[in-house]
Amino acid sequence: MKAKKRLGFITKLLVGINVGFALALLISYLAPVTDPANIWLVAFFGLAYPPLLLINVLIIIFWMFKRSWFAFISLLSILAGYRVMQNSFGFNSARTYTRKESPDAIRIMTYNVHSFKKYGSKNDIWTKHEILDIIREHQPDILGFQEYYTRKKGEYDMTDSIKSILNKANLYFEAVNYDNSRDAQGVAVFSKYPIINKGFIQISEKGNGNQCIFIDVKNKEQIFRYYCVHLRSIGFEKEDYQYLDSVSKKGKTDMHSFRRIGSKLKQAFIARSKQVHLIKEQIKQCPYPYIIAGDFNDTPSSYAVHEMSTGLKNAFREKGNGLGRTYNGDFPNYQIDYILTSPRFNVEDYRVIEKRLSDHYPVYSDLVLK
């Protein structure tokens, strides 16, 4: 009888690394259901879900090339998180046309426009015109803006331009950042339908742009509510982006910058958790079908997104395809902008418009209220 072949040191080391990455992936599945206010470390594993998934896929390929059953370690860890994968990757067919499938569809668009300028730049008239062209082409019925900017008159009077493009649309604008005699910045919602009610939900300190507003609109005989949300930003500064750039391009790290970024991420995870709870408490009082859309500043495998979307339809999951990336700035590009609806809405279409104007892509979805 032959003795079983013993594993060599290198194979044992590779198996150990494999088990480590498989466990890290399994821990990332806990992030959506673990409040960062209680256990913040798990949120970092949720943030790392895409690279952890990729690493485990590469490990499977490696073991398959070796014709080893160790491939099942990572395979089983990936299959255990299939529901998490569905929120991060769209498996629907891509669409190329922009027209609505149904005449009764309500086109919802959300867009963090970064004051209608490219990230890190000054006001740019060409960027402004290109953003307006997107609005003109897709003609949303309701358009929610985060980091909305307008001057009171002149070529940067964005309110006047957008109202004209959307055929005298109604507007609710909260200048939560600032408002003076020259210009203003905050969150805004334009609606082609009559606005019969509106409200402001303060989820951050005054003067902070991370807030939530809502409007109640009447379309024919149907009334529904639209929440425009901008959850807590990470608050990276120029030196943080420079550090991330040096790590990605040169592999240079230093503990001071690493701790600084880690601390900012931790604080943002916890703040968004509290903000979502505030919004959800207000939503309990909503008497109508509703839509929640905006910049959540968090990934599909996060606690904030999971809590906000519990009991709701996620337009990306219903009709999206691919990675669904909505952020195109210097931090790793993830899906952080969402359109969620209460069950009475059917999702007919979902699209990310990949035009790099702001540091976010505009997102729209066609919905039908049953």
C-alpha positions as CSV (number, residue, x, y, z in Angstrom):
1,M,0.0,0.0,0.0
2,K,1.4,3.4,-1.0
3,A,1.7,6.1,1.5
4,K,-0.1,9.3,0.8
5,K,2.0,11.9,-0.8
6,R,2.8,14.7,1.7
7,L,2.5,18.3,0.7
8,G,5.6,20.3,0.2
9,F,6.4,23.6,1.9
10,I,5.6,25.7,-1.1
11,T,2.2,24.0,-1.6
12,K,1.4,24.4,2.1
13,L,2.2,28.1,1.9
14,L,0.1,28.6,-1.2
15,V,-2.8,26.7,0.4
16,G,-2.4,28.9,3.5
17,I,-2.6,32.1,1.3
18,N,-5.6,30.6,-0.5
19,V,-7.4,30.0,2.8
20,G,-6.6,33.5,4.0
21,F,-8.1,35.2,0.9
22,A,-11.1,32.9,1.0
23,L,-11.8,33.8,4.6
24,A,-11.3,37.5,3.8
25,L,-14.0,37.1,1.1
26,L,-16.3,35.4,3.5
27,I,-15.9,38.2,6.0
28,S,-16.7,40.7,3.3
29,Y,-20.2,39.1,3.1
30,L,-20.9,40.3,6.6
31,A,-20.3,43.9,5.8
32,P,-23.9,44.6,4.5
33,V,-25.4,43.3,7.7
34,T,-22.9,44.6,10.2
35,D,-23.4,48.1,11.5
36,P,-20.0,50.0,11.4
37,A,-21.1,51.9,14.5
38,N,-20.7,48.6,16.3
39,I,-18.0,46.8,14.4
40,W,-16.3,49.1,12.0
41,L,-13.5,46.8,10.8
42,V,-15.9,44.6,8.8
43,A,-16.8,47.6,6.6
44,F,-13.3,47.6,5.2
45,F,-13.7,44.0,4.0
46,G,-16.9,45.0,2.3
47,L,-15.1,47.9,0.6
48,A,-12.4,45.4,-0.6
49,Y,-15.0,42.9,-2.0
50,P,-14.2,43.4,-5.7
51,P,-10.4,42.9,-5.4
52,L,-11.0,40.0,-3.0
53,L,-13.3,38.4,-5.5
54,L,-10.9,38.9,-8.3
55,I,-8.0,37.4,-6.3
56,N,-10.1,34.3,-5.5
57,V,-11.0,33.9,-9.2
58,L,-7.3,34.0,-10.1
59,I,-6.5,31.4,-7.4
60,I,-9.1,29.1,-8.8
61,I,-7.6,29.4,-12.3
62,F,-4.1,28.7,-10.8
63,W,-5.3,25.5,-9.0
64,M,-7.2,24.4,-12.1
65,F,-4.0,24.7,-14.1
66,K,-2.4,22.5,-11.5
67,R,-5.4,20.1,-11.6
68,S,-5.8,20.4,-7.9
69,W,-8.9,20.0,-5.8
70,F,-7.7,23.1,-3.8
71,A,-9.6,25.1,-6.4
72,F,-12.8,24.3,-4.4
73,I,-11.6,26.4,-1.5
74,S,-12.1,29.7,-3.4
75,L,-14.9,28.4,-5.5
76,L,-17.1,27.6,-2.5
77,S,-16.2,30.9,-0.9
78,I,-17.4,32.7,-4.0
79,L,-20.6,30.7,-4.3
80,A,-21.4,31.5,-0.7
81,G,-21.7,35.1,-1.6
82,Y,-23.8,34.8,-4.7
83,R,-26.4,37.3,-3.5
84,V,-23.7,39.9,-2.8
85,M,-22.4,39.3,-6.3
86,Q,-25.8,40.0,-7.8
87,N,-25.7,43.5,-6.2
88,S,-22.3,44.3,-7.5
89,F,-22.5,42.8,-11.0
90,G,-25.4,43.2,-13.5
91,F,-26.3,40.1,-15.4
92,N,-28.9,41.7,-17.7
93,S,-28.4,42.3,-21.4
94,A,-27.0,45.7,-22.4
95,R,-29.3,48.1,-24.2
96,T,-28.2,50.8,-26.7
97,Y,-31.4,52.8,-27.4
98,T,-32.5,55.7,-25.2
99,R,-36.3,55.8,-25.9
100,K,-38.7,54.6,-23.2
101,E,-40.3,51.2,-23.7
102,S,-43.6,52.3,-22.2
103,P,-45.4,55.7,-22.7
104,D,-46.3,55.5,-19.0
105,A,-42.7,55.2,-17.9
106,I,-41.3,57.8,-15.5
107,R,-37.7,58.5,-16.3
108,I,-35.6,59.2,-13.2
109,M,-32.1,60.6,-13.4
110,T,-29.6,61.2,-10.6
111,Y,-26.4,63.1,-11.1
112,N,-23.7,64.4,-8.8
113,V,-22.5,67.2,-11.1
114,H,-19.6,68.5,-9.0
115,S,-20.8,72.1,-9.5
116,F,-20.9,71.4,-13.3
117,K,-17.1,71.2,-13.6
118,K,-14.6,68.5,-14.1
119,Y,-13.1,67.1,-10.8
120,G,-10.4,69.4,-9.4
121,S,-10.9,72.1,-12.1
122,K,-12.4,75.5,-12.3
123,N,-15.7,76.3,-13.9
124,D,-15.6,75.1,-17.5
125,I,-18.1,76.3,-20.0
126,W,-17.7,73.2,-22.2
127,T,-18.3,70.8,-19.4
128,K,-21.5,72.8,-18.5
129,H,-22.7,72.5,-22.1
130,E,-22.0,68.8,-22.3
131,I,-23.9,68.1,-19.1
132,L,-26.8,70.1,-20.4
133,D,-26.7,68.1,-23.7
134,I,-27.1,64.8,-21.7
135,I,-30.1,66.3,-20.0
136,R,-31.5,67.5,-23.3
137,E,-31.0,64.1,-25.0
138,H,-32.4,61.9,-22.2
139,Q,-35.2,64.2,-21.0
140,P,-35.7,62.9,-17.5
141,D,-39.1,63.5,-15.9
142,I,-37.5,63.9,-12.5
143,L,-33.9,64.9,-12.2
144,G,-32.0,64.9,-8.8
145,F,-28.7,66.7,-8.4
146,Q,-26.1,66.5,-5.7
147,E,-23.5,69.3,-5.5
148,Y,-25.8,71.4,-7.6
149,Y,-24.4,74.8,-8.5
150,T,-26.1,77.9,-10.0
151,R,-25.4,81.6,-10.4
152,K,-28.2,84.0,-10.0
153,K,-27.7,85.3,-13.6
154,G,-25.4,85.0,-16.6
155,E,-24.1,82.0,-18.4
156,Y,-23.8,79.9,-15.2
157,D,-27.5,80.4,-14.3
158,M,-28.0,76.6,-14.4
159,T,-31.5,76.8,-13.0
160,D,-32.7,78.8,-15.9
161,S,-31.0,76.6,-18.5
162,I,-32.3,73.3,-17.1
163,K,-35.8,74.7,-16.7
164,S,-35.7,75.6,-20.3
165,I,-34.4,72.2,-21.5
166,L,-37.1,70.4,-19.4
167,N,-39.9,72.6,-20.7
168,K,-40.4,74.8,-17.6
169,A,-39.8,72.1,-15.1
170,N,-40.7,72.7,-11.4
171,L,-37.8,73.0,-9.0
172,Y,-37.1,72.3,-5.3
173,F,-33.6,73.5,-4.4
174,E,-32.0,73.6,-0.9
175,A,-28.8,75.6,-0.8
176,V,-27.3,73.5,2.0
177,N,-23.7,74.4,1.2
178,Y,-24.1,78.2,0.7
179,D,-26.3,80.9,-0.8
180,N,-25.3,84.5,-1.5
181,S,-26.1,87.3,-3.8
182,R,-24.0,85.8,-6.6
183,D,-24.4,82.0,-6.5
184,A,-25.6,79.0,-4.5
185,Q,-24.8,75.3,-4.0
186,G,-26.7,72.4,-2.6
187,V,-29.1,69.6,-3.6
188,A,-31.9,70.1,-6.2
189,V,-34.7,68.2,-7.8
190,F,-36.3,69.2,-11.1
191,S,-39.7,67.7,-12.0
192,K,-41.8,67.8,-15.1
193,Y,-44.8,66.9,-12.9
194,P,-46.4,69.3,-10.5
195,I,-44.8,69.4,-7.0
196,I,-47.5,69.2,-4.4
197,N,-45.3,68.9,-1.3
198,K,-41.6,69.1,-0.5
199,G,-39.4,68.6,2.5
200,F,-35.9,68.7,3.9
201,I,-34.3,65.9,6.0
202,Q,-31.2,67.2,7.9
203,I,-28.8,64.3,8.2
204,S,-25.6,66.4,8.6
205,E,-24.6,69.6,10.4
206,K,-25.7,72.9,8.8
207,G,-23.5,74.0,6.0
208,N,-22.7,70.5,5.0
209,G,-23.8,69.4,1.5
210,N,-24.5,65.8,2.6
211,Q,-28.3,66.1,3.1
212,C,-31.6,64.7,1.9
213,I,-34.6,66.4,0.3
214,F,-37.8,65.1,-1.1
215,I,-40.8,66.1,-3.3
216,D,-44.3,64.7,-3.7
217,V,-45.4,64.9,-7.3
218,K,-48.7,64.2,-9.1
219,N,-48.6,62.4,-12.4
220,K,-52.2,62.2,-13.7
221,E,-54.0,60.7,-10.8
222,Q,-51.0,59.1,-9.2
223,I,-48.9,60.6,-6.4
224,F,-45.4,59.4,-5.5
225,R,-42.5,60.7,-3.5
226,Y,-38.9,61.2,-4.7
227,Y,-36.0,61.4,-2.2
228,C,-32.8,63.0,-3.4
229,V,-30.0,61.7,-1.2
230,H,-26.4,62.7,-0.7
231,L,-24.8,60.6,2.1
232,R,-21.5,61.4,3.9
233,S,-18.5,61.8,1.7
234,I,-15.2,60.4,2.7
235,G,-13.6,63.9,2.7
236,F,-10.4,63.1,1.0
237,E,-8.1,66.1,0.5
238,K,-5.4,66.7,-2.1
239,E,-2.6,65.0,-0.1
240,D,-4.8,61.9,0.3
241,Y,-5.3,61.6,-3.5
242,Q,-1.6,62.1,-4.0
243,Y,-0.9,59.3,-1.7
244,L,-3.3,56.9,-3.4
245,D,-1.8,57.9,-6.7
246,S,1.7,57.1,-5.5
247,V,0.6,53.7,-4.1
248,S,-1.2,52.7,-7.4
249,K,1.6,53.9,-9.7
250,K,4.8,53.4,-7.6
251,G,3.8,51.1,-4.8
252,K,5.0,53.6,-2.2
253,T,3.4,53.5,1.2
254,D,3.8,55.3,4.5
255,M,2.0,54.6,7.7
256,H,1.0,58.2,8.5
257,S,-1.0,58.6,5.2
258,F,-2.3,55.0,5.5
259,R,-3.7,55.7,9.0
260,R,-5.1,59.1,7.9
261,I,-7.1,57.5,5.0
262,G,-8.2,54.6,7.2
263,S,-9.5,57.0,9.8
264,K,-11.5,59.0,7.3
265,L,-13.0,55.8,5.8
266,K,-14.0,54.6,9.3
267,Q,-15.6,57.9,10.2
268,A,-17.5,58.0,6.9
269,F,-18.8,54.4,7.3
270,I,-20.2,55.2,10.8
271,A,-21.7,58.5,9.7
272,R,-23.5,57.0,6.7
273,S,-24.9,54.3,9.0
274,K,-26.5,57.0,11.2
275,Q,-27.7,59.0,8.2
276,V,-29.5,56.0,6.6
277,H,-31.3,55.3,9.9
278,L,-32.5,58.9,10.0
279,I,-33.8,58.7,6.5
280,K,-35.5,55.3,7.0
281,E,-37.2,56.6,10.1
282,Q,-38.7,59.5,8.0
283,I,-39.7,57.1,5.2
284,K,-41.8,55.2,7.6
285,Q,-44.2,58.2,7.6
286,C,-44.4,58.4,3.8
287,P,-48.0,57.7,2.6
288,Y,-47.1,57.2,-1.1
289,P,-45.0,54.9,-3.3
290,Y,-41.5,56.3,-3.3
291,I,-38.1,56.4,-5.0
292,I,-34.8,57.0,-3.3
293,A,-32.0,58.1,-5.6
294,G,-28.6,59.8,-5.3
295,D,-25.0,59.6,-4.2
296,F,-24.7,57.1,-1.4
297,N,-20.9,57.3,-1.3
298,D,-20.8,53.6,-0.6
299,T,-20.5,50.3,-2.4
300,P,-23.2,47.6,-3.1
301,S,-21.6,45.4,-0.4
302,S,-21.8,48.1,2.3
303,Y,-24.1,48.4,5.3
304,A,-25.5,51.8,4.2
305,V,-26.6,50.6,0.8
306,H,-28.0,47.3,2.2
307,E,-30.0,49.1,4.9
308,M,-31.3,51.7,2.5
309,S,-32.4,49.1,-0.1
310,T,-33.9,46.6,2.3
311,G,-37.5,45.9,1.1
312,L,-37.0,48.0,-2.1
313,K,-36.2,47.3,-5.7
314,N,-32.7,48.1,-6.9
315,A,-32.9,49.4,-10.4
316,F,-29.3,48.2,-11.2
317,R,-30.0,44.7,-9.9
318,E,-33.3,44.7,-11.9
319,K,-32.0,45.9,-15.3
320,G,-28.3,46.8,-15.0
321,N,-25.4,45.1,-16.6
322,G,-21.6,44.8,-16.0
323,L,-19.9,46.5,-13.0
324,G,-22.3,49.4,-12.9
325,R,-19.5,51.9,-12.0
326,T,-20.8,55.3,-11.3
327,Y,-17.7,57.0,-9.8
328,N,-14.8,58.0,-12.0
329,G,-12.6,60.0,-9.7
330,D,-9.2,59.2,-8.2
331,F,-10.4,56.8,-5.6
332,P,-11.0,53.2,-6.8
333,N,-14.0,53.4,-9.2
334,Y,-17.1,51.7,-7.7
335,Q,-20.8,51.9,-8.0
336,I,-21.9,54.5,-5.4
337,D,-24.9,56.1,-7.0
338,Y,-28.2,54.3,-6.8
339,I,-31.9,54.3,-7.8
340,L,-34.2,52.4,-5.4
341,T,-37.9,52.1,-5.5
342,S,-40.8,50.8,-3.4
343,P,-42.4,47.5,-4.7
344,R,-45.2,49.2,-6.6
345,F,-42.8,50.4,-9.3
346,N,-41.7,48.2,-12.2
347,V,-38.2,48.8,-13.4
348,E,-38.1,48.9,-17.3
349,D,-34.6,50.2,-17.9
350,Y,-31.4,51.2,-16.1
351,R,-28.4,53.0,-17.6
352,V,-25.1,54.5,-16.5
353,I,-24.1,57.2,-19.0
354,E,-20.3,56.9,-19.2
355,K,-19.3,60.4,-20.0
356,R,-16.5,61.7,-17.8
357,L,-17.6,65.3,-17.0
358,S,-18.1,65.4,-13.3
359,D,-16.4,62.8,-11.0
360,H,-19.6,60.8,-11.2
361,Y,-21.5,59.4,-14.1
362,P,-25.2,60.3,-14.5
363,V,-27.6,57.4,-13.9
364,Y,-31.1,57.0,-15.1
365,S,-33.9,54.4,-14.9
366,D,-37.4,54.1,-16.5
367,L,-40.0,53.2,-13.9
368,V,-43.7,52.4,-14.2
369,L,-46.0,52.9,-11.2
370,K,-48.5,50.1,-11.0
